[in-house]
Amino acid sequence: MKFRLKVEVGLKPGHSDPEGETAARLLKELGYKVERVNVSKVYTILLEAGSKNEALLRAEEMCRRLLANPTKDNYTITVEEEK
């Protein structure tokens, strides 16, 4: 079975987000009443696995091994069966 994984990785609270801070400043200069901007990465992965649970376990492993730094990043995973 094929599954589509969506992994969103963002900074934990308290960590500096220079890209988000720059975007917020520039949006304010353009006249938008922006309070804060947070930048995150989204990975969309097509994966073959035996079940939805197996796909989720593999996604967790990918995050631990490569996609997220546990010291500074939080992540969320969404798994959908590919039709």
Sequence and secondary structure as in RCSB ss.txt:
>XXXX:A:sequence
MKFRLKVEVGLKPGHSDPEGETAARLLKELGYKVERVNVSKVYTILLEAGSKNEALLRAEEMCRRLLANPTKDNY
TITVEEEK
>XXXX:A:secstr
 EEEEEEEEEE TTS  HHHHHHHHHHHHTT        EEEEEEEEE SSHHHHHHHHHHHIIIII  TTTEEE
EEEEEE  
